[in-house]
Structure formats: C-alpha cells, structure tokens
Amino acid sequence: MPLTQYACSHCGFWQPWFAGQDPIGCPVCMDVRNALPPDGWDFRTVADLTGNVTTHWAEAMPGIVGFSCEPAFGLGSTGWLLLREEGNIAFEGAPFYTPEALDEIERLGGIGILAGSHPHGFGALWQLAERFDPTVVIHRDGLRYTKAFRVSWPADDVHALAPGLTMMATQGHYEGHAVLHDAPGRALFCGDCLKVDLDGEGRPVALSCHKGFHYQIPLSHDEVRRYRAVFAELDFDHVFTPFEHAAGVTRAHALGLFDRLLAGAPSTRPFPLESLA
C-alpha cells in the first residue's frame, strides 16, 4: 500500500502513513511533553497545505536565513539556513516548505548538511532531505522520531558539523536533544533548552526552561546540571530557538538561570533577564 506524509496540524510533526488513511495518532502530541489537540486529530498532506500556507523567509543576521509559515502551522517553528562557502547547513525546519521556498534554498546553494535539535524543531525536514539529498545528522537517541526522513549520520554527544559548528547533546527536554554552537558567530542554536520571553518590540526579557512546556513540567536538578555543564563550554552572545532569534541572550544569562534553578525546588517560572547576568 502506498505511503504519504501527514502533518499533525496541532504540533506540525510529520510522519509517513498509508495513503488515504489518517494516522492513528501523533507520537509528539501523545507524549506527556505536549498537549493533546482539543478538537481531536487533524492531519494534513502537502496537497492540503499547498495554496493555504505560505512559507516566508528573511535574513535574521548576515549568513543566517529563517524560514517560517503564514498562517502559523503546528507549533509555528522556524527553520534556520546557515550559508557557508563549504556548503549550507540547515538546522531545525519550518512546518512546511512551498515550492517557492525550496527554489529559494536551491538558489542560495542548496543544503549539504541537515540537522535538528529534537522533534519540536524538526518541522518538514523530510522535504529538505527529499529535495537536496543532504547528510542528515540527528543524535542517536532521537531516532525514534525520524520516521519521516532517513538519518544518514546518527550523532554521538559531540559532533562537528563543519569547522566552528558543533552539535552537543544536552538531553533533558527530549531524548537526544542537542544544541548547535556557532563559534565564529558567537551564536547558540539552543533548541528548547531555553524558552525566551519577548516584549512587544521583540526584545528578550525573561528566560525559563522546561521538561514539558504545555503541562509546565520542570527539569530535574541533574538535567539542569547537564545543561549547565554543556553551556559553560560554549561562548555566545545570542541564541536561536526553534521559533526566534533572541539577540543579547548570552552564556552568562543561561548559566544564571541554571544556577537559580539549582538553588531551589524544580521550577518552570521565567526569571527576568536583567536578574541573570
């Protein structure tokens, strides 16, 4: 029986299933770290989204292009494309890529390496894998969520994607959760290690972290200690989450957050950024 790709409209997670039959459920939404869709399952195919969802792109900073969807689909994630002379690298995925967006990526030089932090940031990585045939790098503990695309390089806890670009496993929020450190750019693609609260002008004002955001499940102290150990080795002046670019969130802010969390009972409450540096 032929297969097709289906996206959960609640969280945006894609999975292959039998053509003409909705999947029996979404593994991301059925997990305790995500809420169930209040109105029941609603799965969409590429044909369903084409003409109804537009993919936009914009340069977040020189050499880094963000791709997102309008109207927002699923969790409303952003896919980041790092433009590099030795070959472009995509980290995280937009929920859907229109033909125009895929053509733009082709114009920018395609994709040599494709990676992601964890399922909340995977988006439609399968579209990029299918179009550009890159090396696909996902931490070995995250393979259970990669049915939509083939992982060609299961990563260990530290994996160099390219000179100056290193993936490091933090675990914690998800099995196999990994961050990407851009040493030359002094940037950290932090996945969902950090939740950044923004003000009305898009400026970061508070930080928190979670095992599960929807149910406000905190990380254990050992999980926070692992975050701290990883982040302490990475120098950065700004972060890219699977949703936004947060300029001015630094290593000092992140370490301050982790120290606050280790000083008391596990918590998901946000701490004002000014109190963390």
Buried (B, 14 or more C-beta within 10 A) or exposed (E): EEEEBBBBBBBBBBBBBEEEEEBEEBBBBEBEBBEBBEEEBEBBBBEBBEEEBBBBBEEBEEBBBBBBBEEEBBBBBBBBBBBBEEBBBBBBBBBBBBEEBBEBBEEEBBBBBBBBBBBBBBBBBBBBBBBBEBBBBBBBBBEEBBBBBEBBBBBEBEBEBBEEBBBBBBBBBBBBBBBBBBBEBBBBBBBBBBBBBEEEEEEBBBBBBBBBBEEEBBBEBEBBBBBBEBBEEBEBBBBBBBBBBBBEBBBEBBBBBBEBBBEEEBBBEBBEBEEBE
